[in-house]
Amino acid sequence: MLVIQDSENIAKTTGKMQLRLDQELLASAIHNRCKESRFLAFASGEEQNHPIGGPYPEPWELKFNQIEIVPKMGELQRRGNSDNLILFTVGNMIRQSNVDTILLLTGDGDLACDLSWFVKQACPKPISVLALSVPSSTSHRLTSRRSGLFAGHFNIGHDFLVHELFSNQGPSLTERTGNRWRQQWCGC
């Protein structure tokens, strides 16, 4: 299983709720279900100054897309988005390996649908694409069964989210929110 995280989308949506995703706990839960998993998180910026907050624990590999400052309509704009890097990297990985399932962590409907469509159109072998997102900020395009682009959509449960009000060192297990509405998934 190839696990792809749109870190900017996840950080932005959880940050609005003063929460953050427990990267280690999520990776452990996925790894317990599928031992042959590779974990990639994508962000814009420079590695030493990335905006996602804190180092990513093993087994996550963090990939960066360079931020550019460009003129647009007489003003300078900061352009940083890792969507194209995600699409390019996934395309290369599925051509070079025997990936049969992609788990995409994002609420971004454009990215998720583009990736799933690309996989369905460009790959000679069937690859299941599953979407995993924060419930309060999920594009309806991910949850619509009409598109047929996803083998499933799941919400990140509160048991994987940590209140930002706790220390920067990370919360203990007892500090996690307790509502369990995580769904079961399969695909490996």
C-alpha positions, 0 to 999 in steps of 0.5 A, a space after each residue: 500500500 502506498 500512503 500519500 499525505 497532502 500535509 498542507 491540507 491536513 495541517 490546515 484543516 486540523 489546525 482550524 479545529 486546534 487539533 493536529 494529526 498524530 502521525 505516528 499513531 496513524 502510521 502504526 494503525 495503517 501498518 498494523 493492517 498492511 505490513 507492506 506500506 510506504 508512507 510519503 508526506 508532501 509539503 511546500 517549503 524548505 526542509 529546515 523551515 517547513 510549515 507543517 510543524 515538527 519532524 515527521 516520525 518514522 516511517 513517514 518520508 517528507 517530500 518538499 515542493 519549493 515555494 516561489 515568489 512570483 509577480 501577479 497583477 502587480 503584486 508578489 504572490 507566494 506560490 506553494 502547493 505540492 499537488 503536482 509533486 504528489 501526482 508526479 511522485 505517485 505516477 513514478 512509483 506505480 510504474 516502478 513498483 507493484 502498488 495495488 492500493 493507494 491511501 490518499 490523506 486529503 480533503 482536496 477534491 481536485 487533487 484526489 479526483 485527479 490522482 484517482 482518474 490518472 491511476 485509472 486511466 494510465 495504469 494497465 493494472 487495477 489499483 484501488 484508491 482510498 481517500 482518508 480525510 478530516 470530516 469537517 473539511 472534506 470535498 463532496 467530490 471525495 464522498 460522492 459515490 457517483 464518481 466511481 473514482 474511489 474504492 472507499 472514503 473514510 474519515 480520520 477519527 478523533 482518536 488520531 487527532 490531538 488537541 494543540 492546547 497540550 505541550 509541544 512534545 506531544 500528548 500522552 495517550 490519555 490526552 487524545 480526544 476519545 470519540 471513536 468514529 474511525 471506519 475500518 478499511 481494507 485494501 492490502 
